[in-house]
Structures are given as C-alpha cells and as structure tokens.
Amino acid sequence: MGGVVLNTNDGGTTWAEQTSGTTQELFAVQFTDATHGWVSGTYGTILQTTDGGTTWKTSNAALAASLWDMKFIDADNGFAVGSNGTIMHYSTP
C-alpha cells in the first residue's frame, strides 16, 4: 500500500490517514516549520504541504530513483538523496 500520509492533532496519541495524491511508496518526511513540509518516495515522488499537512501537492521529479531521505534548509530549498547515488536539489516553484 503506497501513498500513505498520517496526521496527528494530539501529540501522537491517535493518527488519521490523509489523502496524499499519490500511490507511490513514501519514505521520508521533513517540516521546516509548522506549515511547510515535504515527503519523498519512489520514482522521484516529492509531496509538499504549505498548510501543516492538511493538503499535499505532488511535485514528481520524473526520476527512476527512489528518494530515501531529504533535508530542507528553509521553506524553499532542500536536497534529496536516493538510490543509484541520486543527489537532488529541490526548490519550490
């Protein structure tokens, strides 16, 4: 089962599944503040939220590589690393 994004409003006591807009498997998540976050996954999948995870926008990188982890340095710029030595700079549109 792919594309699963979970949300909590009570510090992790309970979790609810959200619509992510993708069926790809997702591996890493990072937020730079309470509203700006990203998720990465298979085939260059990158999801972005600007409302704290209520909604997600898909920004596929059109890669054959899976993106295993990411680090964003601010709300607009980050890096993702993945299979086959993939290193990618990401900048929000």
N, CA, C and O atoms as a Tinker XYZ file with bonds, in Angstrom:
   372  protein
     1  N      0.856000   -1.184000    0.000000    73     2
     2  CA     0.000000    0.000000    0.000000    64     1     3
     3  C      0.895000    1.237000    0.000000    63     2     4     5
     4  O      1.721000    1.399000    0.898000    81     3
     5  N      0.743000    2.096000   -0.979000    73     3     6
     6  CA     1.579000    3.275000   -1.086000    64     5     7
     7  C      0.800000    4.554000   -0.878000    63     6     8     9
     8  O     -0.428000    4.548000   -0.790000    81     7
     9  N      1.535000    5.653000   -0.799000    73     7    10
    10  CA     0.929000    6.973000   -0.698000    64     9    11
    11  C      0.326000    7.311000    0.645000    63    10    12    13
    12  O     -0.477000    8.238000    0.743000    81    11
    13  N      0.697000    6.574000    1.690000    73    11    14
    14  CA     0.086000    6.799000    2.997000    64    13    15
    15  C      0.765000    7.969000    3.711000    63    14    16    17
    16  O      1.983000    7.975000    3.887000    81    15
    17  N     -0.026000    8.949000    4.118000    73    15    18
    18  CA     0.414000   10.063000    4.955000    64    17    19
    19  C     -0.500000   10.070000    6.167000    63    18    20    21
    20  O     -1.723000   10.045000    6.032000    81    19
    21  N      0.091000   10.104000    7.346000    73    19    22
    22  CA    -0.676000   10.119000    8.589000    64    21    23
    23  C     -0.542000   11.469000    9.270000    63    22    24    25
    24  O      0.472000   12.151000    9.120000    81    23
    25  N     -1.578000   11.858000   10.026000    73    23    26
    26  CA    -1.615000   13.144000   10.703000    64    25    27
    27  C     -2.059000   12.930000   12.146000    63    26    28    29
    28  O     -2.917000   12.092000   12.423000    81    27
    29  N     -1.471000   13.691000   13.056000    73    27    30
    30  CA    -1.896000   13.662000   14.448000    64    29    31
    31  C     -2.190000   15.081000   14.916000    63    30    32    33
    32  O     -1.501000   16.024000   14.528000    81    31
    33  N     -3.190000   15.226000   15.729000    73    31    34
    34  CA    -3.531000   16.528000   16.312000    64    33    35
    35  C     -3.416000   16.517000   17.829000    63    34    36    37
    36  O     -3.745000   17.501000   18.492000    81    35
    37  N     -2.939000   15.378000   18.384000    73    35    38
    38  CA    -2.866000   15.248000   19.836000    64    37    39
    39  C     -1.509000   14.742000   20.314000    63    38    40    41
    40  O     -1.416000   13.996000   21.289000    81    39
    41  N     -0.464000   15.161000   19.610000    73    39    42
    42  CA     0.892000   14.798000   20.022000    64    41    43
    43  C      1.260000   13.347000   19.783000    63    42    44    45
    44  O      2.223000   12.855000   20.371000    81    43
    45  N      0.520000   12.650000   18.935000    73    43    46
    46  CA     0.848000   11.285000   18.581000    64    45    47
    47  C      0.039000   10.210000   19.276000    63    46    48    49
    48  O      0.293000    9.023000   19.070000    81    47
    49  N     -0.930000   10.592000   20.091000    73    47    50
    50  CA    -1.777000    9.592000   20.739000    64    49    51
    51  C     -2.638000    8.865000   19.714000    63    50    52    53
    52  O     -2.768000    7.642000   19.769000    81    51
    53  N     -3.225000    9.607000   18.783000    73    51    54
    54  CA    -4.005000    8.999000   17.700000    64    53    55
    55  C     -3.523000    9.557000   16.366000    63    54    56    57
    56  O     -3.009000   10.673000   16.290000    81    55
    57  N     -3.702000    8.751000   15.311000    73    55    58
    58  CA    -3.268000    9.117000   13.965000    64    57    59
    59  C     -4.401000    8.872000   12.992000    63    58    60    61
    60  O     -5.167000    7.921000   13.146000    81    59
    61  N     -4.508000    9.734000   11.984000    73    59    62
    62  CA    -5.524000    9.589000   10.942000    64    61    63
    63  C     -4.854000    9.624000    9.575000    63    62    64    65
    64  O     -3.940000   10.417000    9.351000    81    63
    65  N     -5.304000    8.766000    8.658000    73    63    66
    66  CA    -4.761000    8.750000    7.309000    64    65    67
    67  C     -5.325000    9.912000    6.510000    63    66    68    69
    68  O     -6.506000   10.240000    6.620000    81    67
    69  N     -4.457000   10.541000    5.692000    73    67    70
    70  CA    -4.851000   11.657000    4.843000    64    69    71
    71  C     -4.708000   11.271000    3.381000    63    70    72    73
    72  O     -4.002000   10.317000    3.055000    81    71
    73  N     -5.360000   11.993000    2.514000    73    71    74
    74  CA    -5.178000   11.823000    1.084000    64    73    75
    75  C     -3.892000   12.517000    0.687000    63    74    76    77
    76  O     -3.714000   13.708000    0.940000    81    75
    77  N     -2.990000   11.760000    0.060000    73    75    78
    78  CA    -1.695000   12.322000   -0.318000    64    77    79
    79  C     -1.632000   12.726000   -1.782000    63    78    80    81
    80  O     -0.808000   13.560000   -2.157000    81    79
    81  N     -2.491000   12.149000   -2.612000    73    79    82
    82  CA    -2.466000   12.455000   -4.036000    64    81    83
    83  C     -1.524000   11.564000   -4.830000    63    82    84    85
    84  O     -1.314000   11.794000   -6.021000    81    83
    85  N     -0.947000   10.540000   -4.181000    73    83    86
    86  CA    -0.062000    9.617000   -4.883000    64    85    87
    87  C     -0.294000    8.197000   -4.388000    63    86    88    89
    88  O     -0.768000    7.979000   -3.273000    81    87
    89  N      0.046000    7.247000   -5.233000    73    87    90
    90  CA     0.011000    5.836000   -4.833000    64    89    91
    91  C      1.422000    5.296000   -4.647000    63    90    92    93
    92  O      1.595000    4.117000   -4.337000    81    91
    93  N      2.435000    6.144000   -4.832000    73    91    94
    94  CA     3.831000    5.730000   -4.669000    64    93    95
    95  C      4.147000    5.515000   -3.192000    63    94    96    97
    96  O      3.561000    6.153000   -2.317000    81    95
    97  N      5.094000    4.596000   -2.928000    73    95    98
    98  CA     5.544000    4.404000   -1.556000    64    97    99
    99  C      6.300000    5.643000   -1.101000    63    98   100   101
   100  O      7.057000    6.237000   -1.869000    81    99
   101  N      6.091000    6.028000    0.151000    73    99   102
   102  CA     6.710000    7.230000    0.714000    64   101   103
   103  C      7.650000    6.814000    1.835000    63   102   104   105
   104  O      7.339000    5.912000    2.614000    81   103
   105  N      8.823000    7.489000    1.914000    73   103   106
   106  CA     9.864000    7.064000    2.848000    64   105   107
   107  C     10.265000    8.101000    3.881000    63   106   108   109
   108  O     10.502000    7.744000    5.035000    81   107
   109  N     10.351000    9.365000    3.511000    73   107   110
   110  CA    10.906000   10.374000    4.420000    64   109   111
   111  C      9.988000   11.588000    4.479000    63   110   112   113
   112  O      9.311000   11.920000    3.506000    81   111
   113  N      9.977000   12.239000    5.628000    73   111   114
   114  CA     9.188000   13.456000    5.805000    64   113   115
   115  C     10.022000   14.463000    6.581000    63   114   116   117
   116  O     10.759000   14.097000    7.497000    81   115
   117  N      9.902000   15.734000    6.211000    73   115   118
   118  CA    10.561000   16.795000    6.957000    64   117   119
   119  C      9.727000   18.061000    6.906000    63   118   120   121
   120  O      9.202000   18.431000    5.856000    81   119
   121  N      9.611000   18.721000    8.048000    73   119   122
   122  CA     8.978000   20.032000    8.151000    64   121   123
   123  C     10.035000   21.038000    8.580000    63   122   124   125
   124  O     10.851000   20.747000    9.455000    81   123
   125  N     10.026000   22.229000    7.965000    73   123   126
   126  CA    10.939000   23.293000    8.383000    64   125   127
   127  C     10.286000   24.219000    9.400000    63   126   128   129
   128  O     10.971000   24.955000   10.110000    81   127
   129  N      8.972000   24.179000    9.467000    73   127   130
   130  CA     8.208000   24.931000   10.461000    64   129   131
   131  C      6.834000   24.266000   10.565000    63   130   132   133
   132  O      6.633000   23.185000   10.011000    81   131
   133  N      5.910000   24.880000   11.250000    73   131   134
   134  CA     4.608000   24.253000   11.489000    64   133   135
   135  C      3.760000   24.091000   10.229000    63   134   136   137
   136  O      2.816000   23.302000   10.233000    81   135
   137  N      4.066000   24.808000    9.164000    73   135   138
   138  CA     3.232000   24.741000    7.967000    64   137   139
   139  C      3.909000   24.150000    6.743000    63   138   140   141
   140  O      3.220000   23.586000    5.893000    81   139
   141  N      5.229000   24.251000    6.613000    73   139   142
   142  CA     5.945000   23.828000    5.409000    64   141   143
   143  C      6.601000   22.465000    5.596000    63   142   144   145
   144  O      7.463000   22.288000    6.457000    81   143
   145  N      6.175000   21.495000    4.766000    73   143   146
   146  CA     6.732000   20.153000    4.869000    64   145   147
   147  C      6.803000   19.449000    3.532000    63   146   148   149
   148  O      6.146000   19.844000    2.569000    81   147
   149  N      7.621000   18.386000    3.484000    73   147   150
   150  CA     7.834000   17.607000    2.272000    64   149   151
   151  C      7.885000   16.133000    2.628000    63   150   152   153
   152  O      8.254000   15.763000    3.743000    81   151
   153  N      7.512000   15.298000    1.672000    73   151   154
   154  CA     7.612000   13.847000    1.775000    64   153   155
   155  C      8.251000   13.359000    0.484000    63   154   156   157
   156  O      7.953000   13.884000   -0.589000    81   155
   157  N      9.134000   12.353000    0.572000    73   155   158
   158  CA     9.749000   11.800000   -0.635000    64   157   159
   159  C      9.481000   10.306000   -0.721000    63   158   160   161
   160  O      9.197000    9.643000    0.276000    81   159
   161  N      9.581000    9.786000   -1.972000    73   159   162
   162  CA     9.311000    8.368000   -2.166000    64   161   163
   163  C      9.832000    7.831000   -3.484000    63   162   164   165
   164  O     10.792000    8.355000   -4.049000    81   163
   165  N      9.186000    6.774000   -3.970000    73   163   166
   166  CA     9.626000    6.086000   -5.176000    64   165   167
   167  C      9.421000    6.936000   -6.416000    63   166   168   169
   168  O      8.580000    7.835000   -6.450000    81   167
   169  N     10.225000    6.622000   -7.448000    73   167   170
   170  CA    10.158000    7.280000   -8.766000    64   169   171
   171  C     10.223000    8.802000   -8.672000    63   170   172   173
   172  O      9.538000    9.504000   -9.416000    81   171
   173  N     11.047000    9.310000   -7.756000    73   171   174
   174  CA    11.239000   10.748000   -7.642000    64   173   175
   175  C     10.061000   11.503000   -7.071000    63   174   176   177
   176  O      9.958000   12.717000   -7.251000    81   175
   177  N      9.171000   10.809000   -6.385000    73   175   178
   178  CA     7.991000   11.463000   -5.823000    64   177   179
   179  C      8.374000   12.414000   -4.703000    63   178   180   181
   180  O      9.089000   12.043000   -3.771000    81   179
   181  N      7.894000   13.635000   -4.806000    73   179   182
   182  CA     8.026000   14.628000   -3.739000    64   181   183
   183  C      6.652000   15.259000   -3.543000    63   182   184   185
   184  O      6.035000   15.746000   -4.490000    81   183
   185  N      6.189000   15.241000   -2.309000    73   183   186
   186  CA     4.934000   15.910000   -1.950000    64   185   187
   187  C      5.283000   17.119000   -1.096000    63   186   188   189
   188  O      6.233000   17.081000   -0.314000    81   187
   189  N      4.524000   18.179000   -1.244000    73   187   190
   190  CA     4.768000   19.408000   -0.475000    64   189   191
   191  C      3.467000   19.876000    0.147000    63   190   192   193
   192  O      2.406000   19.803000   -0.472000    81   191
   193  N      3.559000   20.359000    1.380000    73   191   194
   194  CA     2.422000   20.992000    2.043000    64   193   195
   195  C      2.825000   22.382000    2.510000    63   194   196   197
   196  O      3.961000   22.602000    2.930000    81   195
   197  N      1.896000   23.306000    2.434000    73   195   198
   198  CA     2.119000   24.659000    2.960000    64   197   199
   199  C      1.073000   25.006000    4.006000    63   198   200   201
   200  O      0.961000   26.154000    4.434000    81   199
   201  N      0.300000   23.985000    4.416000    73   199   202
   202  CA    -0.748000   24.209000    5.418000    64   201   203
   203  C     -0.670000   23.198000    6.562000    63   202   204   205
   204  O     -1.690000   22.781000    7.111000    81   203
   205  N      0.544000   22.817000    6.907000    73   203   206
   206  CA     0.739000   21.930000    8.047000    64   205   207
   207  C      0.353000   20.490000    7.800000    63   206   208   209
   208  O      0.195000   19.729000    8.755000    81   207
   209  N      0.196000   20.093000    6.551000    73   207   210
   210  CA    -0.131000   18.711000    6.233000    64   209   211
   211  C     -1.593000   18.449000    5.959000    63   210   212   213
   212  O     -1.980000   17.304000    5.727000    81   211
   213  N     -2.421000   19.490000    5.979000    73   211   214
   214  CA    -3.841000   19.294000    5.669000    64   213   215
   215  C     -4.016000   18.857000    4.224000    63   214   216   217
   216  O     -4.805000   17.957000    3.937000    81   215
   217  N     -3.284000   19.492000    3.309000    73   215   218
   218  CA    -3.311000   19.109000    1.899000    64   217   219
   219  C     -1.878000   18.952000    1.399000    63   218   220   221
   220  O     -0.948000   19.562000    1.927000    81   219
   221  N     -1.722000   18.116000    0.363000    73   219   222
   222  CA    -0.413000   17.834000   -0.223000    64   221   223
   223  C     -0.460000   18.040000   -1.720000    63   222   224   225
   224  O     -1.426000   17.652000   -2.376000    81   223
   225  N      0.588000   18.653000   -2.267000    73   223   226
   226  CA     0.727000   18.866000   -3.705000    64   225   227
   227  C      1.865000   17.973000   -4.197000    63   226   228   229
   228  O      2.947000   17.959000   -3.610000    81   227
   229  N      1.616000   17.230000   -5.276000    73   227   230
   230  CA     2.626000   16.343000   -5.835000    64   229   231
   231  C      3.559000   17.116000   -6.753000    63   230   232   233
   232  O      3.111000   17.871000   -7.616000    81   231
   233  N      4.856000   16.922000   -6.563000    73   231   234
   234  CA     5.875000   17.533000   -7.412000    64   233   235
   235  C      6.855000   16.447000   -7.823000    63   234   236   237
   236  O      7.968000   16.386000   -7.300000    81   235
   237  N      6.456000   15.595000   -8.750000    73   235   238
   238  CA     7.327000   14.494000   -9.157000    64   237   239
   239  C      8.561000   15.012000   -9.876000    63   238   240   241
   240  O      8.485000   15.922000  -10.702000    81   239
   241  N      9.699000   14.415000   -9.545000    73   239   242
   242  CA    10.962000   14.787000  -10.168000    64   241   243
   243  C     11.232000   13.965000  -11.426000    63   242   244   245
   244  O     12.277000   14.138000  -12.052000    81   243
   245  N     10.320000   13.079000  -11.809000    73   243   246
   246  CA    10.451000   12.248000  -13.015000    64   245   247
   247  C     11.771000   11.484000  -13.023000    63   246   248   249
   248  O     12.491000   11.482000  -14.021000    81   247
   249  N     12.078000   10.840000  -11.910000    73   247   250
   250  CA    13.289000   10.046000  -11.778000    64   249   251
   251  C     12.924000    8.576000  -11.685000    63   250   252   253
   252  O     11.840000    8.224000  -11.219000    81   251
   253  N     13.830000    7.723000  -12.128000    73   251   254
   254  CA    13.650000    6.287000  -11.918000    64   253   255
   255  C     14.050000    5.928000  -10.486000    63   254   256   257
   256  O     13.688000    4.862000   -9.988000    81   255
   257  N     14.792000    6.811000   -9.829000    73   255   258
   258  CA    15.321000    6.553000   -8.492000    64   257   259
   259  C     14.275000    6.799000   -7.410000    63   258   260   261
   260  O     13.409000    7.666000   -7.533000    81   259
   261  N     14.387000    6.011000   -6.353000    73   259   262
   262  CA    13.615000    6.283000   -5.146000    64   261   263
   263  C     14.371000    7.311000   -4.328000    63   262   264   265
   264  O     15.599000    7.261000   -4.247000    81   263
   265  N     13.653000    8.239000   -3.722000    73   263   266
   266  CA    14.267000    9.264000   -2.874000    64   265   267
   267  C     14.079000    8.835000   -1.425000    63   266   268   269
   268  O     12.971000    8.890000   -0.892000    81   267
   269  N     15.171000    8.407000   -0.789000    73   267   270
   270  CA    15.113000    7.795000    0.538000    64   269   271
   271  C     15.072000    8.790000    1.686000    63   270   272   273
   272  O     14.477000    8.510000    2.727000    81   271
   273  N     15.695000    9.945000    1.512000    73   271   274
   274  CA    15.756000   10.908000    2.615000    64   273   275
   275  C     15.906000   12.305000    2.043000    63   274   276   277
   276  O     16.227000   12.476000    0.867000    81   275
   277  N     15.672000   13.302000    2.887000    73   275   278
   278  CA    15.773000   14.688000    2.438000    64   277   279
   279  C     16.131000   15.594000    3.602000    63   278   280   281
   280  O     15.934000   15.252000    4.768000    81   279
   281  N     16.661000   16.756000    3.254000    73   279   282
   282  CA    16.968000   17.796000    4.233000    64   281   283
   283  C     16.662000   19.137000    3.594000    63   282   284   285
   284  O     17.276000   19.507000    2.592000    81   283
   285  N     15.719000   19.866000    4.167000    73   283   286
   286  CA    15.397000   21.207000    3.687000    64   285   287
   287  C     16.071000   22.219000    4.585000    63   286   288   289
   288  O     16.030000   22.108000    5.810000    81   287
   289  N     16.704000   23.227000    3.953000    73   287   290
   290  CA    17.433000   24.239000    4.708000    64   289   291
   291  C     16.557000   25.447000    5.037000    63   290   292   293
   292  O     16.879000   26.232000    5.929000    81   291
   293  N     15.455000   25.589000    4.314000    73   291   294
   294  CA    14.453000   26.607000    4.605000    64   293   295
   295  C     13.169000   26.183000    3.896000    63   294   296   297
   296  O     13.101000   25.082000    3.349000    81   295
   297  N     12.171000   27.024000    3.901000    73   295   298
   298  CA    10.870000   26.672000    3.328000    64   297   299
   299  C     10.879000   26.565000    1.808000    63   298   300   301
   300  O      9.875000   26.162000    1.219000    81   299
   301  N     11.990000   26.917000    1.155000    73   299   302
   302  CA    12.040000   26.896000   -0.306000    64   301   303
   303  C     13.118000   26.011000   -0.915000    63   302   304   305
   304  O     13.037000   25.701000   -2.103000    81   303
   305  N     14.109000   25.599000   -0.165000    73   303   306
   306  CA    15.252000   24.883000   -0.734000    64   305   307
   307  C     15.648000   23.679000    0.098000    63   306   308   309
   308  O     15.727000   23.740000    1.325000    81   307
   309  N     15.895000   22.574000   -0.610000    73   307   310
   310  CA    16.327000   21.371000    0.083000    64   309   311
   311  C     17.039000   20.411000   -0.843000    63   310   312   313
   312  O     17.188000   20.664000   -2.038000    81   311
   313  N     17.471000   19.317000   -0.275000    73   311   314
   314  CA    18.187000   18.288000   -1.001000    64   313   315
   315  C     17.547000   16.937000   -0.694000    63   314   316   317
   316  O     17.065000   16.706000    0.415000    81   315
   317  N     17.546000   16.050000   -1.684000    73   315   318
   318  CA    17.058000   14.693000   -1.501000    64   317   319
   319  C     18.128000   13.739000   -1.992000    63   318   320   321
   320  O     18.844000   14.031000   -2.949000    81   319
   321  N     18.231000   12.595000   -1.329000    73   319   322
   322  CA    19.173000   11.560000   -1.740000    64   321   323
   323  C     18.401000   10.273000   -1.951000    63   322   324   325
   324  O     17.398000   10.006000   -1.290000    81   323
   325  N     18.904000    9.475000   -2.901000    73   323   326
   326  CA    18.176000    8.259000   -3.207000    64   325   327
   327  C     19.026000    7.172000   -3.809000    63   326   328   329
   328  O     20.255000    7.200000   -3.737000    81   327
   329  N     18.342000    6.207000   -4.409000    73   327   330
   330  CA    19.002000    5.049000   -4.976000    64   329   331
   331  C     19.899000    5.437000   -6.142000    63   330   332   333
   332  O     19.738000    6.490000   -6.759000    81   331
   333  N     20.858000    4.545000   -6.427000    73   331   334
   334  CA    21.801000    4.735000   -7.540000    64   333   335
   335  C     22.633000    6.002000   -7.409000    63   334   336   337
   336  O     23.064000    6.561000   -8.418000    81   335
   337  N     22.868000    6.472000   -6.167000    73   335   338
   338  CA    23.701000    7.643000   -5.943000    64   337   339
   339  C     23.027000    8.968000   -6.247000    63   338   340   341
   340  O     23.701000    9.989000   -6.385000    81   339
   341  N     21.718000    8.967000   -6.353000    73   339   342
   342  CA    20.992000   10.191000   -6.681000    64   341   343
   343  C     21.120000   11.236000   -5.580000    63   342   344   345
   344  O     20.863000   10.954000   -4.409000    81   343
   345  N     21.516000   12.435000   -5.964000    73   343   346
   346  CA    21.522000   13.607000   -5.086000    64   345   347
   347  C     20.811000   14.704000   -5.852000    63   346   348   349
   348  O     21.194000   15.016000   -6.980000    81   347
   349  N     19.798000   15.285000   -5.270000    73   347   350
   350  CA    18.967000   16.230000   -5.993000    64   349   351
   351  C     18.737000   17.490000   -5.179000    63   350   352   353
   352  O     18.458000   17.409000   -3.982000    81   351
   353  N     18.848000   18.651000   -5.805000    73   351   354
   354  CA    18.482000   19.915000   -5.174000    64   353   355
   355  C     17.036000   20.192000   -5.555000    63   354   356   357
   356  O     16.654000   20.058000   -6.717000    81   355
   357  N     16.241000   20.578000   -4.573000    73   355   358
   358  CA    14.831000   20.878000   -4.822000    64   357   359
   359  C     14.574000   22.312000   -4.396000    63   358   360   361
   360  O     14.993000   22.735000   -3.319000    81   359
   361  N     13.880000   23.058000   -5.249000    73   359   362
   362  CA    13.498000   24.427000   -4.954000    64   361   363
   363  C     12.021000   24.563000   -5.248000    63   362   364   365
   364  O     11.564000   24.168000   -6.320000    81   363
   365  N     11.266000   25.118000   -4.309000    73   363   366
   366  CA     9.823000   25.225000   -4.519000    64   365   367
   367  C      9.521000   26.149000   -5.674000    63   366   368   369
   368  O     10.181000   27.173000   -5.853000    81   367
   369  N      8.511000   25.784000   -6.464000    73   367   370
   370  CA     8.141000   26.615000   -7.635000    64   369   371
   371  C      7.502000   27.921000   -7.214000    63   370   372
   372  O      7.133000   28.730000   -8.066000    81   371
